[in-house]
């Protein structure tokens, strides 16, 4: 971790790497939101390989010389992109995390050692600088092809074409490329996907010193409380307020798949997230996939907005009290009449007795964790009577597993 002495702030450089279908995209989105809730500025460096391969490059079409040239240019492109974000982070007045979607050692995993050494020599690079000195932490997310095979999919990345065996091989190569970095974490598939994402957030937050309380304890779950009214702002501890806009999307199979868009920001500066929640049957786990999208993609996807759901507008207040990280959602106009004046407090805890968790200075009515009528899916509906079953299928259980991180 580097400290800018003149500005007295932290710049933390993180690499998310891993095999195909490992959860990098969802992990990046959830980690970004979680850290932003704590007031950190988060920069996300896009994956250079995906950008270049999206331009029509196919490895089977390249000869050895072209492959070497491509990998060299990939490395240089990656470093140039990272420098843009690193410079912004160092010039900021805020604590910053820069999340790199793969890092400078990843290209070495997919070419022969002597070719990699030639690239390093031509550019006067060395592995100590590229691997050990450049980043503060490496997190390797293990491919679903290793231990979660039934969830392995090629659908979320047009540049991906690996079968299970090739995915396992590439996962192994990617992890070996970073051996030697002083702070490397491996997040495997020994838990369900949501817990895997929590483990990712936990290992990063421990490294940068963000307090978590028991949010990521093994039996931690999300609990929700209905709040009657709010005190004045000066009663709250330090907080961050965000404007949040949610839209549900049309689903071809609403009993098993839900999609929604979120726009979240401060002072007119927005981030955009697409969330897809999948469930095979009422007894299976909910798999929630999140990805950060560009403004243009957000606008295009709004065309798929579900007419049976109203847009949800909130002011979200994030604060820490007694080692708990709280989110306070205040529903705003225009809204469904049943949302008018609605205030919901959310927190993660492993405590059995939840009555003592809300701050005593908040006027809390009662817990509503398992009440479907307080799910955002139901609250946004124009006709709730026809959708209670699909909401219960997708919402129940999610209250125990899913995270807004």
KEDRENKE-50388 format. One record per residue (C-alpha): residue in three letters; residue number from 0; x, y, z. Coordinates in steps of 0.1 Angstrom, whole numbers, padded with zeros to 4 digits. Layout:
N
[node 'ALA',NUM,[X,Y,Z]]
...
END
This chain:
405
[node 'UNK',0,[0000,0000,0000]]
[node 'UNK',1,[0014,0034,-0009]]
[node 'UNK',2,[0007,0066,0010]]
[node 'UNK',3,[0009,0099,-0008]]
[node 'UNK',4,[0027,0119,0018]]
[node 'UNK',5,[0017,0153,0004]]
[node 'UNK',6,[-0020,0145,0003]]
[node 'UNK',7,[-0019,0119,0031]]
[node 'UNK',8,[-0042,0094,0015]]
[node 'UNK',9,[-0040,0057,0006]]
[node 'UNK',10,[-0036,0043,-0029]]
[node 'UNK',11,[-0042,0005,-0029]]
[node 'UNK',12,[-0035,-0014,-0062]]
[node 'UNK',13,[-0053,-0047,-0064]]
[node 'UNK',14,[-0053,-0074,-0092]]
[node 'UNK',15,[-0083,-0097,-0097]]
[node 'UNK',16,[-0071,-0127,-0117]]
[node 'UNK',17,[-0083,-0162,-0122]]
[node 'UNK',18,[-0095,-0188,-0146]]
[node 'UNK',19,[-0125,-0185,-0170]]
[node 'UNK',20,[-0159,-0181,-0153]]
[node 'UNK',21,[-0144,-0175,-0119]]
[node 'UNK',22,[-0166,-0146,-0108]]
[node 'UNK',23,[-0141,-0117,-0116]]
[node 'UNK',24,[-0168,-0095,-0131]]
[node 'UNK',25,[-0193,-0100,-0103]]
[node 'UNK',26,[-0165,-0097,-0077]]
[node 'UNK',27,[-0153,-0065,-0091]]
[node 'UNK',28,[-0188,-0049,-0091]]
[node 'UNK',29,[-0196,-0060,-0056]]
[node 'UNK',30,[-0162,-0051,-0042]]
[node 'UNK',31,[-0165,-0016,-0058]]
[node 'UNK',32,[-0199,-0010,-0043]]
[node 'UNK',33,[-0188,-0022,-0009]]
[node 'UNK',34,[-0157,0001,-0007]]
[node 'UNK',35,[-0176,0031,-0021]]
[node 'UNK',36,[-0201,0027,0007]]
[node 'UNK',37,[-0171,0033,0031]]
[node 'UNK',38,[-0161,0065,0013]]
[node 'UNK',39,[-0133,0050,-0008]]
[node 'UNK',40,[-0128,0061,-0044]]
[node 'UNK',41,[-0127,0030,-0066]]
[node 'UNK',42,[-0111,0029,-0101]]
[node 'UNK',43,[-0116,-0001,-0123]]
[node 'UNK',44,[-0090,-0009,-0150]]
[node 'UNK',45,[-0108,-0029,-0177]]
[node 'UNK',46,[-0093,-0062,-0190]]
[node 'UNK',47,[-0070,-0053,-0219]]
[node 'UNK',48,[-0071,-0087,-0234]]
[node 'UNK',49,[-0109,-0087,-0237]]
[node 'UNK',50,[-0108,-0052,-0254]]
[node 'UNK',51,[-0082,-0063,-0279]]
[node 'UNK',52,[-0097,-0097,-0286]]
[node 'UNK',53,[-0131,-0080,-0291]]
[node 'UNK',54,[-0115,-0062,-0321]]
[node 'UNK',55,[-0114,-0094,-0342]]
[node 'UNK',56,[-0081,-0110,-0331]]
[node 'UNK',57,[-0082,-0148,-0330]]
[node 'UNK',58,[-0053,-0167,-0316]]
[node 'UNK',59,[-0057,-0197,-0340]]
[node 'UNK',60,[-0051,-0173,-0369]]
[node 'UNK',61,[-0017,-0160,-0355]]
[node 'UNK',62,[0017,-0175,-0362]]
[node 'UNK',63,[0044,-0176,-0335]]
[node 'UNK',64,[0059,-0142,-0344]]
[node 'UNK',65,[0024,-0126,-0344]]
[node 'UNK',66,[0015,-0142,-0311]]
[node 'UNK',67,[0047,-0129,-0295]]
[node 'UNK',68,[0040,-0094,-0309]]
[node 'UNK',69,[0004,-0095,-0297]]
[node 'UNK',70,[0015,-0105,-0261]]
[node 'UNK',71,[0041,-0078,-0260]]
[node 'UNK',72,[0016,-0052,-0272]]
[node 'UNK',73,[-0010,-0066,-0247]]
[node 'UNK',74,[0015,-0060,-0219]]
[node 'UNK',75,[0023,-0025,-0230]]
[node 'UNK',76,[-0014,-0017,-0234]]
[node 'UNK',77,[-0022,-0030,-0200]]
[node 'UNK',78,[0006,-0009,-0184]]
[node 'UNK',79,[-0005,0022,-0202]]
[node 'UNK',80,[-0041,0017,-0191]]
[node 'UNK',81,[-0030,0011,-0155]]
[node 'UNK',82,[-0009,0042,-0155]]
[node 'UNK',83,[-0039,0063,-0164]]
[node 'UNK',84,[-0058,0051,-0133]]
[node 'UNK',85,[-0027,0050,-0110]]
[node 'UNK',86,[-0020,0086,-0118]]
[node 'UNK',87,[-0056,0096,-0111]]
[node 'UNK',88,[-0055,0078,-0078]]
[node 'UNK',89,[-0023,0094,-0067]]
[node 'UNK',90,[-0036,0129,-0076]]
[node 'UNK',91,[-0068,0124,-0057]]
[node 'UNK',92,[-0077,0138,-0022]]
[node 'UNK',93,[-0094,0105,-0012]]
[node 'UNK',94,[-0083,0071,-0002]]
[node 'UNK',95,[-0084,0051,-0035]]
[node 'UNK',96,[-0085,0014,-0046]]
[node 'UNK',97,[-0075,0006,-0081]]
[node 'UNK',98,[-0089,-0027,-0092]]
[node 'UNK',99,[-0071,-0042,-0122]]
[node 'UNK',100,[-0089,-0069,-0142]]
[node 'UNK',101,[-0058,-0091,-0145]]
[node 'UNK',102,[-0023,-0077,-0142]]
[node 'UNK',103,[0011,-0075,-0159]]
[node 'UNK',104,[0021,-0111,-0150]]
[node 'UNK',105,[-0010,-0127,-0166]]
[node 'UNK',106,[0003,-0126,-0202]]
[node 'UNK',107,[0033,-0147,-0191]]
[node 'UNK',108,[0008,-0176,-0183]]
[node 'UNK',109,[0000,-0181,-0220]]
[node 'UNK',110,[0033,-0180,-0238]]
[node 'UNK',111,[0065,-0200,-0235]]
[node 'UNK',112,[0090,-0189,-0209]]
[node 'UNK',113,[0118,-0180,-0234]]
[node 'UNK',114,[0093,-0158,-0254]]
[node 'UNK',115,[0083,-0140,-0222]]
[node 'UNK',116,[0119,-0134,-0213]]
[node 'UNK',117,[0125,-0119,-0247]]
[node 'UNK',118,[0096,-0095,-0242]]
[node 'UNK',119,[0110,-0085,-0208]]
[node 'UNK',120,[0145,-0080,-0222]]
[node 'UNK',121,[0134,-0059,-0252]]
[node 'UNK',122,[0115,-0035,-0229]]
[node 'UNK',123,[0140,-0035,-0200]]
[node 'UNK',124,[0114,-0050,-0177]]
[node 'UNK',125,[0119,-0075,-0148]]
[node 'UNK',126,[0095,-0097,-0129]]
[node 'UNK',127,[0103,-0082,-0095]]
[node 'UNK',128,[0088,-0049,-0107]]
[node 'UNK',129,[0060,-0064,-0127]]
[node 'UNK',130,[0049,-0088,-0101]]
[node 'UNK',131,[0061,-0078,-0066]]
[node 'UNK',132,[0065,-0040,-0067]]
[node 'UNK',133,[0036,-0029,-0089]]
[node 'UNK',134,[0006,-0042,-0069]]
[node 'UNK',135,[-0003,-0044,-0032]]
[node 'UNK',136,[-0024,-0075,-0034]]
[node 'UNK',137,[-0033,-0103,-0059]]
[node 'UNK',138,[-0065,-0122,-0056]]
[node 'UNK',139,[-0069,-0153,-0077]]
[node 'UNK',140,[-0105,-0165,-0081]]
[node 'UNK',141,[-0107,-0201,-0091]]
[node 'UNK',142,[-0126,-0211,-0122]]
[node 'UNK',143,[-0160,-0227,-0117]]
[node 'UNK',144,[-0145,-0255,-0139]]
[node 'UNK',145,[-0127,-0266,-0107]]
[node 'UNK',146,[-0152,-0276,-0081]]
[node 'UNK',147,[-0184,-0258,-0093]]
[node 'UNK',148,[-0187,-0274,-0128]]
[node 'UNK',149,[-0225,-0272,-0131]]
[node 'UNK',150,[-0222,-0234,-0129]]
[node 'UNK',151,[-0195,-0231,-0156]]
[node 'UNK',152,[-0208,-0210,-0184]]
[node 'UNK',153,[-0194,-0192,-0215]]
[node 'UNK',154,[-0224,-0168,-0217]]
[node 'UNK',155,[-0210,-0138,-0199]]
[node 'UNK',156,[-0179,-0132,-0221]]
[node 'UNK',157,[-0180,-0132,-0259]]
[node 'UNK',158,[-0142,-0136,-0260]]
[node 'UNK',159,[-0143,-0169,-0240]]
[node 'UNK',160,[-0144,-0203,-0257]]
[node 'UNK',161,[-0128,-0227,-0232]]
[node 'UNK',162,[-0143,-0261,-0224]]
[node 'UNK',163,[-0140,-0275,-0189]]
[node 'UNK',164,[-0106,-0291,-0193]]
[node 'UNK',165,[-0090,-0260,-0210]]
[node 'UNK',166,[-0106,-0238,-0184]]
[node 'UNK',167,[-0089,-0258,-0156]]
[node 'UNK',168,[-0056,-0257,-0174]]
[node 'UNK',169,[-0058,-0219,-0178]]
[node 'UNK',170,[-0068,-0214,-0142]]
[node 'UNK',171,[-0037,-0233,-0132]]
[node 'UNK',172,[-0015,-0213,-0155]]
[node 'UNK',173,[-0029,-0180,-0143]]
[node 'UNK',174,[-0023,-0189,-0106]]
[node 'UNK',175,[0013,-0200,-0112]]
[node 'UNK',176,[0021,-0167,-0130]]
[node 'UNK',177,[0017,-0148,-0097]]
[node 'UNK',178,[0037,-0172,-0074]]
[node 'UNK',179,[0062,-0151,-0055]]
[node 'UNK',180,[0040,-0120,-0049]]
[node 'UNK',181,[0041,-0114,-0011]]
[node 'UNK',182,[0004,-0109,-0008]]
[node 'UNK',183,[-0016,-0134,-0029]]
[node 'UNK',184,[-0049,-0149,-0019]]
[node 'UNK',185,[-0067,-0178,-0036]]
[node 'UNK',186,[-0105,-0179,-0034]]
[node 'UNK',187,[-0117,-0214,-0043]]
[node 'UNK',188,[-0151,-0230,-0049]]
[node 'UNK',189,[-0154,-0247,-0015]]
[node 'UNK',190,[-0184,-0225,-0007]]
[node 'UNK',191,[-0215,-0214,-0026]]
[node 'UNK',192,[-0210,-0185,-0050]]
[node 'UNK',193,[-0223,-0157,-0027]]
[node 'UNK',194,[-0200,-0168,0001]]
[node 'UNK',195,[-0171,-0169,-0024]]
[node 'UNK',196,[-0178,-0132,-0032]]
[node 'UNK',197,[-0179,-0124,0005]]
[node 'UNK',198,[-0146,-0141,0010]]
[node 'UNK',199,[-0131,-0119,-0017]]
[node 'UNK',200,[-0144,-0087,-0001]]
[node 'UNK',201,[-0133,-0099,0033]]
[node 'UNK',202,[-0097,-0106,0022]]
[node 'UNK',203,[-0093,-0072,0005]]
[node 'UNK',204,[-0109,-0053,0034]]
[node 'UNK',205,[-0087,-0069,0059]]
[node 'UNK',206,[-0056,-0059,0038]]
[node 'UNK',207,[-0066,-0022,0036]]
[node 'UNK',208,[-0081,-0020,0071]]
[node 'UNK',209,[-0118,-0015,0064]]
[node 'UNK',210,[-0138,-0026,0095]]
[node 'UNK',211,[-0162,-0054,0089]]
[node 'UNK',212,[-0176,-0064,0123]]
[node 'UNK',213,[-0192,-0099,0118]]
[node 'UNK',214,[-0206,-0091,0084]]
[node 'UNK',215,[-0186,-0119,0068]]
[node 'UNK',216,[-0188,-0144,0096]]
[node 'UNK',217,[-0198,-0179,0083]]
[node 'UNK',218,[-0234,-0176,0096]]
[node 'UNK',219,[-0238,-0140,0088]]
[node 'UNK',220,[-0270,-0130,0071]]
[node 'UNK',221,[-0288,-0099,0060]]
[node 'UNK',222,[-0315,-0085,0082]]
[node 'UNK',223,[-0339,-0057,0075]]
[node 'UNK',224,[-0359,-0034,0097]]
[node 'UNK',225,[-0387,-0010,0091]]
[node 'UNK',226,[-0379,0025,0103]]
[node 'UNK',227,[-0407,0049,0113]]
[node 'UNK',228,[-0389,0082,0111]]
[node 'UNK',229,[-0354,0097,0110]]
[node 'UNK',230,[-0335,0120,0134]]
[node 'UNK',231,[-0317,0150,0121]]
[node 'UNK',232,[-0285,0144,0101]]
[node 'UNK',233,[-0262,0155,0130]]
[node 'UNK',234,[-0274,0126,0151]]
[node 'UNK',235,[-0258,0102,0126]]
[node 'UNK',236,[-0221,0092,0127]]
[node 'UNK',237,[-0201,0099,0096]]
[node 'UNK',238,[-0221,0088,0066]]
[node 'UNK',239,[-0221,0087,0028]]
[node 'UNK',240,[-0254,0095,0009]]
[node 'UNK',241,[-0260,0081,-0026]]
[node 'UNK',242,[-0288,0085,-0051]]
[node 'UNK',243,[-0299,0051,-0063]]
[node 'UNK',244,[-0323,0042,-0092]]
[node 'UNK',245,[-0334,0006,-0098]]
[node 'UNK',246,[-0352,-0008,-0129]]
[node 'UNK',247,[-0363,-0044,-0133]]
[node 'UNK',248,[-0359,-0059,-0168]]
[node 'UNK',249,[-0382,-0082,-0187]]
[node 'UNK',250,[-0374,-0119,-0180]]
[node 'UNK',251,[-0383,-0148,-0203]]
[node 'UNK',252,[-0386,-0170,-0171]]
[node 'UNK',253,[-0394,-0149,-0141]]
[node 'UNK',254,[-0398,-0179,-0118]]
[node 'UNK',255,[-0361,-0187,-0123]]
[node 'UNK',256,[-0343,-0155,-0136]]
[node 'UNK',257,[-0346,-0119,-0126]]
[node 'UNK',258,[-0326,-0090,-0141]]
[node 'UNK',259,[-0323,-0054,-0129]]
[node 'UNK',260,[-0303,-0023,-0135]]
[node 'UNK',261,[-0290,0000,-0109]]
[node 'UNK',262,[-0277,0036,-0113]]
[node 'UNK',263,[-0259,0049,-0082]]
[node 'UNK',264,[-0240,0081,-0076]]
[node 'UNK',265,[-0232,0113,-0059]]
[node 'UNK',266,[-0232,0149,-0072]]
[node 'UNK',267,[-0243,0138,-0107]]
[node 'UNK',268,[-0215,0113,-0111]]
[node 'UNK',269,[-0229,0078,-0117]]
[node 'UNK',270,[-0219,0042,-0118]]
[node 'UNK',271,[-0241,0015,-0135]]
[node 'UNK',272,[-0246,-0021,-0126]]
[node 'UNK',273,[-0265,-0050,-0142]]
[node 'UNK',274,[-0276,-0077,-0118]]
[node 'UNK',275,[-0290,-0111,-0128]]
[node 'UNK',276,[-0303,-0134,-0102]]
[node 'UNK',277,[-0308,-0171,-0111]]
[node 'UNK',278,[-0324,-0200,-0092]]
[node 'UNK',279,[-0331,-0234,-0107]]
[node 'UNK',280,[-0358,-0244,-0082]]
[node 'UNK',281,[-0371,-0232,-0048]]
[node 'UNK',282,[-0347,-0254,-0029]]
[node 'UNK',283,[-0315,-0244,-0048]]
[node 'UNK',284,[-0292,-0215,-0040]]
[node 'UNK',285,[-0297,-0181,-0056]]
[node 'UNK',286,[-0268,-0172,-0079]]
[node 'UNK',287,[-0265,-0134,-0082]]
[node 'UNK',288,[-0242,-0122,-0109]]
[node 'UNK',289,[-0233,-0085,-0110]]
[node 'UNK',290,[-0213,-0066,-0136]]
[node 'UNK',291,[-0204,-0029,-0139]]
[node 'UNK',292,[-0216,-0015,-0173]]
[node 'UNK',293,[-0210,0016,-0192]]
[node 'UNK',294,[-0236,0044,-0195]]
[node 'UNK',295,[-0243,0035,-0231]]
[node 'UNK',296,[-0250,-0001,-0222]]
[node 'UNK',297,[-0272,0011,-0193]]
[node 'UNK',298,[-0293,0033,-0217]]
[node 'UNK',299,[-0296,0004,-0242]]
[node 'UNK',300,[-0307,-0021,-0216]]
[node 'UNK',301,[-0333,0003,-0202]]
[node 'UNK',302,[-0353,-0005,-0234]]
[node 'UNK',303,[-0359,-0039,-0218]]
[node 'UNK',304,[-0375,-0024,-0187]]
[node 'UNK',305,[-0404,-0045,-0174]]
[node 'UNK',306,[-0436,-0025,-0177]]
[node 'UNK',307,[-0450,-0044,-0147]]
[node 'UNK',308,[-0425,-0027,-0124]]
[node 'UNK',309,[-0421,0009,-0116]]
[node 'UNK',310,[-0387,0026,-0114]]
[node 'UNK',311,[-0375,0027,-0078]]
[node 'UNK',312,[-0358,0059,-0065]]
[node 'UNK',313,[-0339,0059,-0032]]
[node 'UNK',314,[-0315,0079,-0012]]
[node 'UNK',315,[-0291,0054,0004]]
[node 'UNK',316,[-0272,0063,0035]]
[node 'UNK',317,[-0242,0042,0045]]
[node 'UNK',318,[-0227,0044,0080]]
[node 'UNK',319,[-0209,0024,0107]]
[node 'UNK',320,[-0223,0021,0142]]
[node 'UNK',321,[-0210,-0003,0169]]
[node 'UNK',322,[-0189,-0022,0143]]
[node 'UNK',323,[-0219,-0028,0121]]
[node 'UNK',324,[-0221,-0015,0085]]
[node 'UNK',325,[-0256,-0002,0079]]
[node 'UNK',326,[-0274,0008,0048]]
[node 'UNK',327,[-0305,0030,0052]]
[node 'UNK',328,[-0328,0031,0021]]
[node 'UNK',329,[-0352,0060,0019]]
[node 'UNK',330,[-0377,0056,-0009]]
[node 'UNK',331,[-0383,0087,-0029]]
[node 'UNK',332,[-0409,0101,-0053]]
[node 'UNK',333,[-0420,0093,-0079]]
[node 'UNK',334,[-0428,0059,-0065]]
[node 'UNK',335,[-0454,0032,-0060]]
[node 'UNK',336,[-0479,0045,-0034]]
[node 'UNK',337,[-0470,0017,-0011]]
[node 'UNK',338,[-0434,0030,-0011]]
[node 'UNK',339,[-0443,0065,-0001]]
[node 'UNK',340,[-0423,0074,0031]]
[node 'UNK',341,[-0408,0039,0033]]
[node 'UNK',342,[-0375,0036,0051]]
[node 'UNK',343,[-0357,0003,0054]]
[node 'UNK',344,[-0325,-0003,0074]]
[node 'UNK',345,[-0303,-0032,0064]]
[node 'UNK',346,[-0273,-0048,0081]]
[node 'UNK',347,[-0254,-0081,0081]]
[node 'UNK',348,[-0250,-0100,0113]]
[node 'UNK',349,[-0244,-0134,0128]]
[node 'UNK',350,[-0263,-0125,0160]]
[node 'UNK',351,[-0294,-0146,0169]]
[node 'UNK',352,[-0310,-0117,0188]]
[node 'UNK',353,[-0314,-0090,0162]]
[node 'UNK',354,[-0334,-0066,0184]]
[node 'UNK',355,[-0303,-0050,0199]]
[node 'UNK',356,[-0286,-0043,0165]]
[node 'UNK',357,[-0303,-0011,0153]]
[node 'UNK',358,[-0289,0021,0167]]
[node 'UNK',359,[-0310,0033,0197]]
[node 'UNK',360,[-0313,0067,0181]]
[node 'UNK',361,[-0333,0053,0152]]
[node 'UNK',362,[-0371,0049,0155]]
[node 'UNK',363,[-0373,0013,0144]]
[node 'UNK',364,[-0407,-0004,0141]]
[node 'UNK',365,[-0399,-0041,0136]]
[node 'UNK',366,[-0378,-0066,0117]]
[node 'UNK',367,[-0391,-0074,0081]]
[node 'UNK',368,[-0363,-0097,0069]]
[node 'UNK',369,[-0386,-0125,0058]]
[node 'UNK',370,[-0416,-0105,0048]]
[node 'UNK',371,[-0419,-0106,0010]]
[node 'UNK',372,[-0440,-0074,0008]]
[node 'UNK',373,[-0409,-0055,0018]]
[node 'UNK',374,[-0388,-0070,-0010]]
[node 'UNK',375,[-0379,-0044,-0037]]
[node 'UNK',376,[-0393,-0067,-0063]]
[node 'UNK',377,[-0428,-0066,-0048]]
[node 'UNK',378,[-0426,-0030,-0038]]
[node 'UNK',379,[-0419,-0020,-0074]]
[node 'UNK',380,[-0448,-0041,-0088]]
[node 'UNK',381,[-0478,-0024,-0104]]
[node 'UNK',382,[-0499,-0056,-0097]]
[node 'UNK',383,[-0486,-0075,-0068]]
[node 'UNK',384,[-0514,-0101,-0066]]
[node 'UNK',385,[-0502,-0120,-0097]]
[node 'UNK',386,[-0465,-0122,-0088]]
[node 'UNK',387,[-0464,-0132,-0051]]
[node 'UNK',388,[-0453,-0168,-0060]]
[node 'UNK',389,[-0424,-0158,-0083]]
[node 'UNK',390,[-0412,-0132,-0057]]
[node 'UNK',391,[-0412,-0157,-0029]]
[node 'UNK',392,[-0393,-0182,-0051]]
[node 'UNK',393,[-0365,-0156,-0059]]
[node 'UNK',394,[-0366,-0135,-0028]]
[node 'UNK',395,[-0368,-0160,0001]]
[node 'UNK',396,[-0334,-0175,0008]]
[node 'UNK',397,[-0318,-0145,-0010]]
[node 'UNK',398,[-0324,-0127,0023]]
[node 'UNK',399,[-0300,-0152,0039]]
[node 'UNK',400,[-0275,-0154,0011]]
[node 'UNK',401,[-0274,-0124,-0012]]
[node 'UNK',402,[-0253,-0093,-0006]]
[node 'UNK',403,[-0255,-0058,-0018]]
[node 'UNK',404,[-0217,-0057,-0017]]
END
